[in-house]
């Protein structure tokens, strides 16, 4: 009979991957607690929709400041060291915030400053984390490894974390932040014990190991590669525009749950949990959907669901109906995430994953920042449902505009190797990417 650890992470994935998976479980549980506790802490300091939205924006602004540099760094230095350093920085910020909350010195300025600092550390962590798994696991096992990491994210970050964070916040406002600090610290310890080298081969280095090209040149290559690859470019443009409408609505979700639905603190956490349950169901059926439908069809259907989600939440006044909508939205969100990750991982050369990934994620976060600002202003002027109406109308217009462009997503093939270091402009990959094999 197989041991539970062998079921969670088969032995062929290696001891180092098990450490990475364990760290992902711990840090995602802490981050999930913050998903609920962070907005609740802000809401306890102010009921101004613009300040509540600003809390979301400040966690995203670091992407605009250092996101591209984080991608270059992930392609040049020890990725394990980046992850450990970023997590230890988060522990320090969380410890200070927990003490400030305990001593009742955490006014809105302290809270917003802490969220900005956490966002800064998370920028380096998020960019780098996506590049480590291929260095620890054989190519044939990447599907299984990524499925395990995705399951860890959904279970800890989306399912267990938010209601636990809301419960702890109700028991004592400092508890979820102190708990997150402990979990992130243990995660850093596990990552530090990874033995396999996570130092990337820098394609820009000369025979002495010194970089031949500037950071600006590396960033330019990442941007140019993304723009010249039709599937990845289409994904980036789609997610940027839809994140504007999504960010507008979700930036005031904590106020919507309380003021519109009357769910209270724990009920807000249950909204995100319901979405995660939908995500588990969506990823479970993904392989069957992908066998029956083209990737473009899957994505078009998902974006229709997202558009209608905004409309439904704008009209709903009952908590149970909102949870049903969030369940369907969660299924779409994780199906979309699975498809987009597959496209990017199979298209982008290994030596460019940090840079291209940072460009893509910068667009993702940029859309959220713009959307959050718009949502806060609309809610202040028109009421708490205003951002959801904006999300519905905006998403519908964008969907009409990009409908034909989504055909770029239907393709099959293999990822190219990195272009030579002397190539002034990386050429685009073939416009075909093979479908994922699934968790086998």
Sine and cosine of phi, psi and omega as CSV:
sin_phi,cos_phi,sin_psi,cos_psi,sin_omega,cos_omega
0.00,0.00,0.77,-0.64,-0.07,-1.00
-0.94,0.35,0.64,-0.77,0.08,-1.00
-0.94,0.33,0.46,-0.89,0.01,-1.00
-0.82,0.58,-0.62,0.79,-0.02,-1.00
-0.91,0.41,-0.53,0.84,0.02,-1.00
-0.95,0.32,-0.49,0.87,0.05,-1.00
-0.95,0.30,-0.68,0.74,-0.01,-1.00
-0.93,0.36,-0.67,0.75,-0.03,-1.00
-0.59,-0.81,0.99,-0.10,-0.01,-1.00
-0.78,0.62,0.55,-0.83,-0.09,-1.00
-0.84,0.54,-0.52,0.86,-0.05,-1.00
-0.91,0.41,-0.30,0.95,0.03,-1.00
-0.97,0.24,-0.31,0.95,0.10,-1.00
1.00,-0.06,0.38,-0.93,-0.02,-1.00
-0.92,0.40,-0.58,0.81,-0.02,-1.00
-0.91,0.42,-0.63,0.78,0.03,-1.00
-0.92,0.39,-0.59,0.81,0.04,-1.00
-0.88,0.47,-0.59,0.81,0.07,-1.00
-0.92,0.40,-0.67,0.74,0.03,-1.00
-0.89,0.45,-0.67,0.75,0.02,-1.00
-0.91,0.42,-0.67,0.74,0.04,-1.00
-0.88,0.48,-0.67,0.74,0.05,-1.00
-0.89,0.45,-0.63,0.78,0.02,-1.00
-0.89,0.46,-0.66,0.75,0.03,-1.00
-0.88,0.47,-0.72,0.69,-0.05,-1.00
-0.92,0.39,-0.77,0.64,-0.05,-1.00
-0.93,0.38,-0.58,0.81,0.03,-1.00
-0.93,0.37,-0.55,0.84,0.08,-1.00
-0.90,0.43,-0.69,0.73,0.05,-1.00
-0.90,0.44,-0.68,0.73,0.02,-1.00
-0.91,0.41,-0.58,0.81,0.05,-1.00
-0.90,0.43,-0.62,0.78,0.08,-1.00
-0.87,0.49,-0.62,0.78,-0.01,-1.00
-0.95,0.32,-0.43,0.90,0.03,-1.00
-0.83,0.55,-0.65,0.76,0.03,-1.00
-1.00,0.03,-0.70,0.71,-0.14,-0.99
-0.94,0.33,-0.57,0.82,-0.02,-1.00
-0.87,0.49,-0.84,0.54,0.04,-1.00
-0.87,0.49,-0.57,0.82,0.02,-1.00
-0.91,0.41,-0.61,0.79,0.04,-1.00
-0.91,0.41,-0.67,0.74,0.04,-1.00
-0.89,0.45,-0.71,0.71,-0.02,-1.00
-0.90,0.43,-0.44,0.90,0.04,-1.00
-0.96,0.27,-0.31,0.95,0.00,-1.00
-0.99,-0.10,-0.48,0.88,-0.06,-1.00
-0.42,-0.91,0.48,-0.88,0.11,-0.99
-0.94,-0.35,0.20,0.98,0.02,-1.00
-0.97,0.26,0.90,-0.44,-0.02,-1.00
-0.84,0.55,-0.54,0.84,-0.02,-1.00
-0.93,0.37,-0.64,0.77,0.03,-1.00
-0.94,0.34,-0.59,0.80,0.06,-1.00
-0.89,0.45,-0.69,0.72,0.05,-1.00
-0.91,0.41,-0.58,0.82,0.00,-1.00
-0.88,0.47,-0.53,0.85,0.04,-1.00
-0.88,0.48,-0.63,0.78,0.05,-1.00
-0.94,0.34,-0.68,0.74,-0.04,-1.00
-0.88,0.47,-0.68,0.74,-0.06,-1.00
-0.90,0.43,-0.46,0.89,0.07,-1.00
-0.97,0.25,-0.31,0.95,-0.03,-1.00
-0.99,-0.15,-0.43,0.90,-0.06,-1.00
-0.84,0.55,-0.61,0.79,0.04,-1.00
-0.81,0.59,-0.49,0.87,0.07,-1.00
-0.87,0.50,-0.64,0.76,-0.01,-1.00
-0.93,0.36,-0.48,0.87,-0.06,-1.00
-1.00,0.08,-0.69,0.73,-0.15,-0.99
-0.76,-0.65,0.08,1.00,-0.08,-1.00
-0.86,0.52,-0.70,0.71,-0.01,-1.00
-0.93,0.37,-0.61,0.79,0.06,-1.00
-0.90,0.44,-0.62,0.79,0.03,-1.00
-0.87,0.49,-0.60,0.80,0.04,-1.00
-0.91,0.41,-0.68,0.73,0.06,-1.00
-0.89,0.46,-0.69,0.72,-0.01,-1.00
-0.87,0.49,-0.66,0.75,0.00,-1.00
-0.91,0.42,-0.42,0.91,0.03,-1.00
-1.00,-0.01,0.01,1.00,-0.09,-1.00
-0.85,-0.52,-0.57,0.82,-0.14,-0.99
-0.85,-0.52,0.04,-1.00,-0.04,-1.00
-0.87,0.48,0.90,-0.44,-0.07,-1.00
-0.94,0.33,-0.51,0.86,0.07,-1.00
-0.89,0.46,-0.68,0.73,0.00,-1.00
-0.89,0.46,-0.61,0.79,0.03,-1.00
-0.89,0.46,-0.73,0.68,-0.03,-1.00
-0.88,0.47,-0.71,0.71,-0.01,-1.00
-0.89,0.45,-0.73,0.69,-0.03,-1.00
-0.89,0.46,-0.69,0.72,-0.01,-1.00
-0.89,0.45,-0.66,0.75,-0.01,-1.00
-0.94,0.35,-0.62,0.78,0.04,-1.00
-0.91,0.41,-0.57,0.82,0.08,-1.00
-0.90,0.44,-0.64,0.76,0.04,-1.00
-0.90,0.44,-0.65,0.76,0.02,-1.00
-0.86,0.52,-0.69,0.72,-0.02,-1.00
-0.89,0.46,-0.71,0.71,-0.01,-1.00
-0.90,0.43,-0.69,0.72,-0.01,-1.00
-0.90,0.44,-0.61,0.79,0.02,-1.00
-0.90,0.44,-0.68,0.73,0.03,-1.00
-0.89,0.45,-0.69,0.73,0.00,-1.00
-0.90,0.45,-0.67,0.74,0.00,-1.00
-0.88,0.47,-0.66,0.75,0.03,-1.00
-0.91,0.41,-0.67,0.74,0.00,-1.00
-0.89,0.46,-0.65,0.76,0.02,-1.00
-0.92,0.40,-0.67,0.74,-0.01,-1.00
-0.88,0.47,-0.65,0.76,-0.04,-1.00
-1.00,0.02,0.13,0.99,0.02,-1.00
0.87,0.50,0.58,0.81,0.06,-1.00
-0.94,-0.34,0.12,0.99,-0.04,-1.00
-1.00,0.00,0.97,0.23,0.10,-1.00
-0.98,0.22,-0.03,-1.00,-0.11,-0.99
-0.89,0.46,-0.53,0.85,0.02,-1.00
-0.92,0.40,-0.70,0.71,0.02,-1.00
-0.89,0.45,-0.67,0.74,-0.01,-1.00
-0.89,0.45,-0.74,0.68,-0.03,-1.00
-0.91,0.42,-0.62,0.78,0.04,-1.00
-0.90,0.43,-0.63,0.77,0.03,-1.00
-0.91,0.42,-0.66,0.75,0.01,-1.00
-0.90,0.43,-0.60,0.80,0.06,-1.00
-0.90,0.43,-0.71,0.71,0.00,-1.00
-0.90,0.44,-0.64,0.77,0.05,-1.00
-0.90,0.44,-0.65,0.76,0.03,-1.00
-0.89,0.46,-0.57,0.82,0.01,-1.00
-0.90,0.44,-0.73,0.68,0.02,-1.00
-0.92,0.39,-0.63,0.78,-0.03,-1.00
-0.92,0.39,-0.44,0.90,0.04,-1.00
-0.87,0.49,-0.74,0.67,0.02,-1.00
-0.92,0.38,-0.61,0.79,-0.01,-1.00
-0.92,0.40,-0.72,0.69,-0.08,-1.00
-0.91,0.41,-0.68,0.74,0.01,-1.00
-0.89,0.45,-0.68,0.73,-0.09,-1.00
-0.96,0.27,-0.62,0.78,-0.07,-1.00
-0.84,0.54,-0.59,0.81,-0.04,-1.00
-0.93,0.36,-0.25,0.97,-0.05,-1.00
-0.98,-0.20,-0.11,0.99,-0.13,-0.99
-0.99,0.13,-0.67,0.75,-0.09,-1.00
-0.80,0.60,-0.71,0.70,0.01,-1.00
-0.88,0.47,-0.29,0.96,0.02,-1.00
-1.00,0.05,-0.24,0.97,-0.05,-1.00
-0.95,-0.31,-0.37,0.93,-0.16,-0.99
-0.84,-0.55,0.61,-0.79,0.06,-1.00
-0.88,0.47,0.50,-0.86,-0.06,-1.00
-0.83,0.56,-0.61,0.79,-0.03,-1.00
-0.92,0.40,-0.36,0.93,-0.06,-1.00
-0.97,-0.24,0.11,0.99,-0.04,-1.00
-0.89,0.45,-0.57,0.82,0.02,-1.00
-0.88,0.48,-0.72,0.70,0.02,-1.00
-0.90,0.43,-0.71,0.71,-0.04,-1.00
-0.88,0.47,-0.72,0.69,0.00,-1.00
-0.91,0.42,-0.57,0.82,0.06,-1.00
-0.90,0.44,-0.64,0.77,0.02,-1.00
-0.91,0.41,-0.66,0.75,0.02,-1.00
-0.92,0.40,-0.62,0.78,0.04,-1.00
-0.90,0.43,-0.65,0.76,0.04,-1.00
-0.89,0.45,-0.64,0.77,0.03,-1.00
-0.89,0.46,-0.66,0.75,0.00,-1.00
-0.89,0.45,-0.75,0.66,-0.04,-1.00
-0.90,0.44,-0.72,0.69,-0.08,-1.00
-0.91,0.41,-0.74,0.67,-0.10,-1.00
-1.00,0.09,-0.74,0.67,-0.11,-0.99
-0.97,0.23,-0.64,0.77,-0.13,-0.99
-0.98,-0.18,-0.58,0.81,-0.06,-1.00
-1.00,-0.03,-0.88,0.48,-0.12,-0.99
-0.98,0.19,-0.64,0.77,-0.14,-0.99
-0.89,0.45,-0.81,0.58,-0.08,-1.00
-0.85,0.52,-0.76,0.65,0.02,-1.00
-0.91,0.41,-0.54,0.84,0.06,-1.00
-0.91,0.41,-0.67,0.74,0.03,-1.00
-0.89,0.46,-0.67,0.74,0.02,-1.00
-0.91,0.41,-0.65,0.76,0.02,-1.00
-0.90,0.44,-0.72,0.69,0.00,-1.00
-0.91,0.43,-0.60,0.80,0.02,-1.00
-0.89,0.45,-0.64,0.77,0.03,-1.00
-0.91,0.41,-0.54,0.84,0.00,-1.00
-0.98,0.22,-0.54,0.84,-0.01,-1.00
-0.09,-1.00,0.85,-0.53,-0.17,-0.99
-0.86,0.51,-0.43,0.90,-0.02,-1.00
-0.99,0.11,-0.33,0.95,-0.17,-0.99
-0.87,0.49,-0.73,0.68,-0.03,-1.00
-0.90,0.44,-0.51,0.86,-0.03,-1.00
-0.98,0.21,-0.62,0.79,0.10,-0.99
-0.91,0.42,-0.68,0.74,0.03,-1.00
-0.90,0.44,-0.65,0.76,0.03,-1.00
-0.89,0.45,-0.63,0.77,0.02,-1.00
-0.87,0.50,-0.68,0.73,0.01,-1.00
-0.90,0.43,-0.71,0.70,-0.02,-1.00
-0.90,0.44,-0.69,0.73,0.00,-1.00
-0.91,0.41,-0.60,0.80,0.03,-1.00
-0.89,0.45,-0.70,0.71,0.04,-1.00
-0.90,0.43,-0.59,0.81,0.07,-1.00
-0.88,0.48,-0.66,0.75,0.03,-1.00
-0.89,0.45,-0.62,0.78,0.03,-1.00
-0.89,0.46,-0.70,0.71,0.01,-1.00
-0.88,0.47,-0.70,0.72,0.01,-1.00
-0.89,0.45,-0.62,0.79,-0.02,-1.00
-0.90,0.44,-0.34,0.94,-0.03,-1.00
-1.00,-0.03,0.02,1.00,0.11,-0.99
-0.91,0.42,0.79,-0.61,-0.10,-0.99
-1.00,-0.06,-0.53,0.85,-0.04,-1.00
-0.92,0.39,0.60,-0.80,-0.02,-1.00
-0.89,0.46,0.71,-0.70,0.10,-1.00
-0.87,-0.50,0.47,0.88,0.07,-1.00
-1.00,0.00,0.91,-0.42,-0.05,-1.00
-0.95,0.32,0.50,-0.87,0.13,-0.99
-0.98,0.22,0.92,-0.40,-0.08,-1.00
-0.99,0.17,0.93,-0.36,-0.03,-1.00
-0.93,0.37,-0.14,0.99,-0.01,-1.00
-0.99,-0.11,0.00,1.00,-0.10,-0.99
-1.00,0.07,0.51,-0.86,0.07,-1.00
-1.00,0.01,-0.16,-0.99,-0.07,-1.00
-0.91,0.42,-0.36,0.93,0.04,-1.00
-1.00,-0.03,0.00,1.00,0.02,-1.00
1.00,0.06,0.07,1.00,0.00,-1.00
-1.00,0.01,0.69,-0.72,-0.01,-1.00
-0.86,0.51,0.73,-0.68,0.03,-1.00
-1.00,0.05,-0.43,0.90,-0.12,-0.99
-0.89,-0.45,0.40,-0.92,-0.02,-1.00
-0.98,0.19,0.26,-0.97,0.07,-1.00
-0.87,0.49,-0.66,0.75,0.00,-1.00
-0.86,0.51,-0.64,0.77,0.00,-1.00
-0.91,0.41,-0.65,0.76,0.02,-1.00
-0.90,0.44,-0.66,0.75,0.05,-1.00
-0.88,0.47,-0.69,0.72,0.01,-1.00
-0.86,0.51,-0.66,0.75,0.02,-1.00
-0.89,0.45,-0.63,0.77,0.03,-1.00
-0.90,0.44,-0.71,0.71,0.03,-1.00
-0.89,0.46,-0.70,0.71,-0.05,-1.00
-0.91,0.42,-0.64,0.77,0.00,-1.00
-0.89,0.45,-0.73,0.69,-0.01,-1.00
-0.86,0.50,-0.71,0.70,-0.10,-0.99
-0.93,0.37,-0.49,0.87,-0.05,-1.00
-1.00,0.03,-0.08,1.00,0.04,-1.00
-0.97,-0.22,0.96,-0.29,-0.12,-0.99
-0.81,0.58,-0.73,0.69,-0.02,-1.00
-0.88,0.47,-0.73,0.69,-0.03,-1.00
-0.93,0.36,-0.61,0.80,0.05,-1.00
-0.88,0.48,-0.70,0.72,0.01,-1.00
-0.89,0.46,-0.68,0.74,0.05,-1.00
-0.86,0.51,-0.71,0.70,-0.05,-1.00
-0.89,0.45,-0.73,0.68,-0.01,-1.00
-0.89,0.45,-0.63,0.77,-0.01,-1.00
-0.91,0.42,-0.75,0.67,-0.09,-1.00
-0.94,0.33,-0.53,0.85,0.04,-1.00
-0.89,0.45,-0.76,0.65,-0.06,-1.00
-0.93,0.37,-0.67,0.74,0.00,-1.00
-0.94,0.34,-0.44,0.90,0.05,-1.00
-0.96,0.29,-0.35,0.94,0.12,-0.99
-0.91,0.41,-0.75,0.67,0.00,-1.00
-0.94,0.34,-0.63,0.77,0.04,-1.00
-0.90,0.44,-0.73,0.69,-0.03,-1.00
-0.89,0.46,-0.57,0.82,0.02,-1.00
-0.88,0.47,-0.71,0.70,-0.03,-1.00
-0.96,0.27,-0.71,0.70,-0.12,-0.99
-0.97,0.25,-0.29,0.96,0.00,-1.00
-0.92,0.38,-0.38,0.93,0.01,-1.00
-0.89,-0.45,0.37,0.93,-0.06,-1.00
-0.88,0.47,-0.58,0.81,-0.02,-1.00
-0.90,0.43,-0.61,0.79,0.06,-1.00
-0.96,0.29,-0.59,0.80,0.04,-1.00
-0.88,0.48,-0.70,0.72,-0.03,-1.00
-0.89,0.45,-0.59,0.80,-0.05,-1.00
-1.00,0.07,-0.79,0.61,-0.11,-0.99
-0.97,0.23,-0.62,0.78,-0.07,-1.00
-1.00,0.02,-0.70,0.72,-0.10,-0.99
-0.99,-0.16,-0.30,0.95,-0.02,-1.00
0.91,0.40,0.56,0.83,-0.08,-1.00
-1.00,0.08,-0.40,0.92,-0.02,-1.00
0.98,0.20,-0.14,-0.99,-0.11,-0.99
-0.91,0.41,-0.77,0.63,-0.02,-1.00
-0.93,0.38,-0.58,0.81,0.01,-1.00
-0.90,0.44,-0.56,0.83,0.07,-1.00
-0.88,0.48,-0.68,0.74,0.05,-1.00
-0.89,0.46,-0.57,0.82,0.00,-1.00
-0.92,0.38,-0.48,0.88,0.07,-1.00
-0.87,0.49,-0.73,0.68,0.00,-1.00
-0.94,0.35,-0.54,0.84,0.04,-1.00
-0.91,0.41,-0.67,0.74,0.03,-1.00
-0.87,0.49,-0.64,0.76,0.06,-1.00
-0.88,0.48,-0.64,0.77,0.01,-1.00
-0.92,0.40,-0.62,0.79,0.05,-1.00
-0.88,0.48,-0.67,0.74,0.09,-1.00
-0.87,0.50,-0.61,0.79,0.04,-1.00
-0.89,0.46,-0.67,0.75,0.06,-1.00
-0.88,0.48,-0.67,0.74,0.03,-1.00
-0.91,0.41,-0.63,0.78,0.00,-1.00
-0.90,0.43,-0.72,0.69,0.01,-1.00
-0.93,0.37,-0.51,0.86,0.03,-1.00
-0.91,0.41,-0.55,0.84,-0.02,-1.00
-1.00,-0.10,0.04,1.00,-0.12,-0.99
-0.87,0.49,-0.71,0.70,-0.06,-1.00
-0.87,0.50,-0.61,0.79,0.03,-1.00
-0.94,0.34,-0.63,0.78,0.05,-1.00
-0.89,0.46,-0.68,0.73,-0.07,-1.00
-0.93,0.36,-0.50,0.87,0.06,-1.00
-0.96,0.30,-0.49,0.87,-0.09,-1.00
-1.00,-0.08,-0.44,0.90,-0.11,-0.99
-0.78,-0.63,0.49,-0.87,0.11,-0.99
-0.92,0.40,0.48,-0.88,0.01,-1.00
-0.86,0.51,-0.59,0.81,0.03,-1.00
-0.88,0.47,-0.63,0.77,0.01,-1.00
-0.91,0.41,-0.67,0.75,0.02,-1.00
-0.88,0.48,-0.69,0.72,-0.03,-1.00
-0.94,0.33,-0.64,0.77,0.04,-1.00
-0.88,0.48,-0.70,0.71,0.02,-1.00
-0.88,0.48,-0.65,0.76,0.00,-1.00
-0.90,0.44,-0.66,0.75,-0.01,-1.00
-0.94,0.34,-0.51,0.86,0.13,-0.99
-0.89,0.45,-0.69,0.72,0.03,-1.00
-0.87,0.49,-0.69,0.72,-0.01,-1.00
-0.89,0.45,-0.66,0.75,0.02,-1.00
-0.88,0.47,-0.71,0.70,0.00,-1.00
-0.94,0.33,-0.41,0.91,0.07,-1.00
-0.87,0.49,-0.70,0.71,0.03,-1.00
-0.87,0.50,-0.69,0.73,0.01,-1.00
-0.89,0.46,-0.72,0.69,-0.03,-1.00
-0.88,0.47,-0.71,0.71,-0.02,-1.00
-0.93,0.37,-0.47,0.88,0.06,-1.00
-0.92,0.38,-0.47,0.88,-0.07,-1.00
-1.00,-0.09,-0.46,0.89,-0.15,-0.99
-0.97,0.25,0.59,-0.81,0.10,-1.00
-0.81,-0.59,-0.02,1.00,-0.03,-1.00
-0.94,-0.35,0.71,-0.71,-0.07,-1.00
-0.88,0.48,-0.66,0.75,-0.05,-1.00
-0.91,0.41,-0.56,0.83,0.05,-1.00
-0.94,0.34,-0.62,0.78,0.05,-1.00
-0.89,0.46,-0.61,0.79,0.03,-1.00
-0.92,0.40,-0.60,0.80,0.05,-1.00
-0.89,0.45,-0.66,0.75,0.04,-1.00
-0.90,0.43,-0.67,0.74,0.00,-1.00
-0.91,0.42,-0.52,0.85,0.06,-1.00
-0.89,0.46,-0.75,0.66,-0.01,-1.00
-0.91,0.41,-0.67,0.74,0.02,-1.00
-0.88,0.47,-0.65,0.76,0.01,-1.00
-0.88,0.48,-0.65,0.76,0.05,-1.00
-0.86,0.50,-0.72,0.69,0.03,-1.00
-0.88,0.48,-0.71,0.70,-0.11,-0.99
-0.87,0.49,-0.67,0.75,-0.05,-1.00
-0.99,0.15,-0.46,0.89,0.15,-0.99
-0.91,0.41,-0.70,0.71,0.06,-1.00
-0.86,0.51,-0.72,0.70,-0.03,-1.00
-0.88,0.48,-0.66,0.75,0.02,-1.00
-0.89,0.46,-0.71,0.71,-0.02,-1.00
-0.91,0.41,-0.74,0.68,-0.05,-1.00
-0.91,0.41,-0.62,0.79,0.04,-1.00
-0.90,0.45,-0.66,0.75,0.02,-1.00
-0.88,0.48,-0.71,0.70,0.00,-1.00
-0.87,0.49,-0.75,0.67,-0.06,-1.00
-0.93,0.37,-0.71,0.70,-0.05,-1.00
-0.90,0.44,-0.58,0.81,-0.02,-1.00
-0.99,0.11,-0.32,0.95,-0.04,-1.00
-1.00,-0.07,-0.61,0.80,-0.17,-0.98
-1.00,0.07,0.78,-0.62,0.08,-1.00
-0.86,0.51,0.52,-0.86,-0.06,-1.00
-0.82,0.57,-0.67,0.74,-0.06,-1.00
-0.93,0.36,-0.21,0.98,-0.03,-1.00
-0.93,-0.37,0.07,1.00,-0.12,-0.99
-0.89,0.45,-0.64,0.77,0.01,-1.00
-0.90,0.43,-0.72,0.69,-0.06,-1.00
-0.95,0.33,-0.76,0.65,-0.01,-1.00
-0.90,0.43,-0.64,0.77,0.03,-1.00
-0.88,0.47,-0.63,0.78,0.00,-1.00
-0.93,0.36,-0.59,0.81,0.05,-1.00
-0.90,0.44,-0.71,0.70,0.00,-1.00
-0.88,0.48,-0.76,0.65,-0.05,-1.00
-0.93,0.36,-0.49,0.87,0.09,-1.00
-0.88,0.47,-0.66,0.75,0.07,-1.00
-0.90,0.43,-0.64,0.77,0.03,-1.00
-0.86,0.51,-0.78,0.63,-0.05,-1.00
-0.94,0.34,-0.61,0.80,0.04,-1.00
-0.85,0.52,-0.66,0.75,0.07,-1.00
-0.88,0.48,-0.64,0.76,0.02,-1.00
-0.91,0.42,-0.64,0.77,0.00,-1.00
-0.89,0.45,-0.76,0.66,0.01,-1.00
-0.88,0.47,-0.71,0.71,0.01,-1.00
-0.89,0.46,-0.66,0.75,0.01,-1.00
-0.88,0.48,-0.67,0.74,0.02,-1.00
-0.90,0.43,-0.68,0.73,0.02,-1.00
-0.90,0.44,-0.68,0.73,-0.02,-1.00
-0.89,0.46,-0.68,0.74,0.02,-1.00
-0.89,0.46,-0.68,0.73,0.01,-1.00
-0.91,0.41,-0.68,0.73,-0.01,-1.00
-0.90,0.43,-0.70,0.72,-0.01,-1.00
-0.89,0.46,-0.61,0.79,0.00,-1.00
-0.91,0.42,-0.59,0.81,-0.09,-1.00
-1.00,0.01,-0.57,0.82,-0.15,-0.99
-0.89,-0.47,-0.18,0.98,-0.05,-1.00
0.93,-0.36,0.15,-0.99,-0.19,-0.98
-0.94,0.34,-0.37,0.93,0.02,-1.00
-1.00,0.03,-0.15,0.99,-0.02,-1.00
-0.83,0.56,-0.72,0.69,0.01,-1.00
-0.88,0.48,-0.51,0.86,0.01,-1.00
-0.95,0.31,-0.59,0.81,0.10,-0.99
-0.92,0.40,-0.65,0.76,0.08,-1.00
-0.87,0.49,-0.68,0.73,0.01,-1.00
-0.88,0.48,-0.65,0.76,-0.01,-1.00
-0.92,0.40,-0.79,0.61,-0.05,-1.00
-0.90,0.43,-0.72,0.70,-0.01,-1.00
-0.89,0.47,-0.71,0.71,0.00,-1.00
-0.89,0.45,-0.65,0.76,0.01,-1.00
-0.88,0.47,-0.69,0.72,0.01,-1.00
-0.91,0.41,-0.67,0.74,0.01,-1.00
-0.90,0.43,-0.67,0.74,-0.02,-1.00
-0.87,0.49,-0.67,0.74,0.05,-1.00
-0.87,0.48,-0.65,0.76,-0.07,-1.00
-0.94,0.35,-0.56,0.83,-0.10,-1.00
-0.98,-0.22,0.04,1.00,-0.13,-0.99
-0.79,0.61,-0.74,0.67,-0.05,-1.00
-0.96,0.29,-0.54,0.84,-0.02,-1.00
-0.91,0.41,-0.43,0.90,-0.01,-1.00
-0.91,0.42,-0.23,0.97,0.07,-1.00
-0.89,0.47,-0.36,0.93,0.04,-1.00
-0.88,0.47,-0.36,0.93,-0.09,-1.00
-0.97,0.24,-0.34,0.94,-0.04,-1.00
-0.99,0.13,0.99,-0.17,-0.04,-1.00
-0.34,-0.94,0.17,-0.99,0.03,-1.00
-0.51,-0.86,0.47,-0.88,-0.02,-1.00
0.40,-0.92,-0.39,-0.92,-0.05,-1.00
-0.72,-0.69,0.46,-0.89,-0.02,-1.00
-0.95,0.32,0.56,-0.83,0.02,-1.00
-0.99,0.14,0.23,-0.97,0.14,-0.99
-0.98,0.19,0.26,-0.97,0.03,-1.00
-0.92,0.39,0.59,-0.81,0.06,-1.00
-0.94,0.35,0.35,-0.94,0.01,-1.00
-0.86,0.51,0.43,-0.90,-0.03,-1.00
-0.89,0.45,-0.41,0.91,-0.04,-1.00
-1.00,0.07,-0.10,0.99,0.00,-1.00
-0.93,0.37,0.88,-0.48,-0.06,-1.00
-0.93,0.37,-0.39,0.92,-0.03,-1.00
-0.51,-0.86,0.95,-0.30,0.00,-1.00
-0.81,0.59,0.75,-0.66,0.01,-1.00
-0.98,0.19,0.31,-0.95,-0.05,-1.00
-0.97,0.25,0.44,-0.90,0.04,-1.00
-0.97,0.26,0.26,-0.97,0.12,-0.99
-0.83,0.55,0.55,-0.83,-0.06,-1.00
-0.99,0.14,0.60,0.80,0.04,-1.00
-0.64,-0.77,0.72,-0.70,-0.03,-1.00
-0.73,-0.69,0.76,-0.66,-0.08,-1.00
-0.94,0.33,0.58,-0.82,0.02,-1.00
-0.92,0.39,0.51,-0.86,-0.01,-1.00
-0.92,0.39,0.52,-0.85,0.01,-1.00
-0.98,0.21,-0.32,0.95,-0.02,-1.00
1.00,-0.01,-0.03,-1.00,-0.06,-1.00
-1.00,0.09,0.99,-0.10,-0.03,-1.00
-0.80,-0.60,0.00,0.00,0.00,0.00
